[in-house]
Amino acid sequence: LAVALAYATITHQLRRDVETTRHLAARTIELCERYDFAYYREWGVILTGWCVGGVRGVQMIEQGLATLGAQGALARQPYYLSLLAELQIDSGDVVGGLSSLDSALEVAARNDDRWWVPELLRLMAGLVRPTTGAVWFDGRDVTGVPVQRRRVSMVYQQFINYSNLSVFDNIASPLRVIGTPA
C-alpha cells in the first residue's frame, strides 16, 4: 500500500493537484512511520514540501533528499531536484533554483535516470506554468505569454534533442520553423 500511495502522490503532483498531493503524501508518511518504511516516507516528505512551498517547503525537500542520499537511494533524484528548484525560484532564489536544475540534469546523465529529463526541460523552458510566482524575461512578466511567443530557445551540449541531427541542424531546426534563415 505504501508503494501505491507514493506513486499516486507523484501522479497528483505531476498533475499540479496540491490538495490531493498533500493528502496522499500525509497518508504515505503515516503508513511508512507506522511500519518503519523509511524510503517511501521520504517521498512523502519531499512532496509535502512541494505542497507547503516557500522556505519551509525548500527545507523539507532538502531534508528528504539528504535522507534518501544517506540511504544511497538516488532514483527519481532529478525529479525531486526539479521540485526543489521550483520552490527556490518561487521563493526568489533564482540562482539556487537554476543550480538545482543543473544538478538534476547532471544526476540524470550520471545515473542514467533520463526518465525525468523532459520534465526538467519543460520546467527550464517555462512550459510548466508555475503554481505561484512569475516567469520574468528581459524585465517583463511573461507568465501568461505562450511559450512559443516568447522568442526564446534552449540549446544543450548533449544530444538530447535530435540525436540524428548535427549540432548545427539541432540549433537551426527551430529557426527554420519560424522562417528565420540559419
C-alpha positions, 0 to 999 in steps of 0.5 A: 500500500505504501508503494501505491500511495507514493506513486499516486502522490507523484501522479497528483503532483505531476498533475499540479493537484496540491490538495490531493498531493498533500493528502496522499503524501500525509497518508504515505508518511503515516503508513511508512512511520507506522511500519518503519518504511523509511524510503517511501516516507521520504517521498512523502516528505519531499512532496509535502514540501512541494505542497507547503512551498516557500522556505519551509517547503525548500527545507523539507525537500532538502531534508528528504533528499539528504535522507534518501542520499544517506540511504544511497537511494538516488532514483527519481533524484532529478525529479525531486531536484526539479521540485526543489528548484521550483520552490527556490525560484518561487521563493526568489532564489533564482540562482539556487533554483537554476543550480538545482536544475543543473544538478538534476540534469547532471544526476540524470546523465550520471545515473542514467535516470533520463526518465525525468529529463523532459520534465526538467526541460519543460520546467527550464523552458517555462512550459510548466506554468508555475503554481505561484510566482512569475516567469520574468524575461528581459524585465517583463512578466511573461507568465501568461505569454505562450511559450512559443511567443516568447522568442526564446530557445534552449540549446544543450551540449548533449544530444538530447534533442535530435540525436540524428541531427548535427549540432548545427541542424539541432540549433537551426531546426527551430529557426527554420520553423519560424522562417528565420534563415540559419 
